[in-house]
Amino acid sequence: MDTSLTARFDRFMIVAGLISPIATIPQIIKLFLTHEEHATGQSLTTWTVYTVLALLWAIYGVLNKQLAVLVGNAAGVILYGVMAIGIIMQAGLTF
């Protein structure tokens, strides 16, 4: 593949990789503003799994020098982790 096309696509994928974590921000805002009402409707298990999987993908990105994989998943670790922590803070250890 053409190296300039590959470089442009890599930059595009960095942006694309950030979309999922950024889409979590409204959930985080709702979680911390509505507290227990929203927290009890969220799955701690799901957000914890998302966090762990994003961590594994971020590590994979580092080990394979794949910036596009690293960036989105590092953001995912942070934002998904904030969501999981918020659920624990607002609703306790729940499924």
FENDA-V290244 format. One record per residue. N is the residue number from 0. RES is the residue in one small letter. PHI is phi as a letter, one per 20 degrees, with the letter a starting at -180 (none if undefined). PSI is psi as a letter, one per 30 degrees, with the letter a starting at -180 (none if undefined). D_FIRST is the distance of its C-alpha to the first C-alpha in whole Angstrom. Layout:
N_RES_PHI_PSI_D_FIRST, N_RES_PHI_PSI_D_FIRST
This chain:
0_m_none_k_0, 1_d_g_k_4, 2_t_f_e_6, 3_s_f_e_9, 4_l_f_e_7, 5_t_f_e_7, 6_a_f_e_10, 7_r_f_e_12, 8_f_f_e_11, 9_d_g_e_12, 10_r_f_e_15, 11_f_f_e_16, 12_m_f_f_16, 13_i_f_e_19, 14_v_f_e_21, 15_a_f_e_20, 16_g_f_f_21, 17_l_e_f_24, 18_i_f_e_26, 19_s_f_e_27, 20_p_f_e_29, 21_i_f_e_30, 22_a_f_f_31, 23_t_f_f_34, 24_i_g_e_36, 25_p_f_e_38, 26_q_f_e_39, 27_i_f_e_40, 28_i_f_e_42, 29_k_f_e_44, 30_l_f_e_44, 31_f_e_f_46, 32_l_e_e_48, 33_t_e_f_49, 34_h_l_b_50, 35_e_f_e_51, 36_e_g_e_51, 37_h_e_e_47, 38_a_f_e_47, 39_t_f_f_49, 40_g_e_f_46, 41_q_d_l_43, 42_s_e_j_42, 43_l_f_e_42, 44_t_g_e_41, 45_t_f_e_38, 46_w_f_e_37, 47_t_f_e_38, 48_v_f_e_35, 49_y_g_e_32, 50_t_f_e_33, 51_v_f_e_33, 52_l_f_e_30, 53_a_f_e_28, 54_l_f_e_30, 55_l_f_e_28, 56_w_f_e_25, 57_a_f_e_25, 58_i_f_e_26, 59_y_g_e_23, 60_g_f_e_21, 61_v_f_e_23, 62_l_f_e_23, 63_n_d_g_19, 64_k_l_h_19, 65_q_d_j_17, 66_l_g_e_18, 67_a_f_e_17, 68_v_f_e_19, 69_l_f_e_22, 70_v_f_e_23, 71_g_f_e_24, 72_n_f_e_25, 73_a_f_e_27, 74_a_f_e_29, 75_g_f_e_29, 76_v_g_e_31, 77_i_f_e_33, 78_l_f_e_34, 79_y_f_e_34, 80_g_f_e_37, 81_v_f_e_39, 82_m_f_e_39, 83_a_f_e_40, 84_i_f_e_43, 85_g_f_e_44, 86_i_f_e_45, 87_i_f_e_47, 88_m_f_e_49, 89_q_e_e_50, 90_a_c_f_50, 91_g_n_a_50, 92_l_f_j_49, 93_t_c_l_48, 94_f_e_none_46
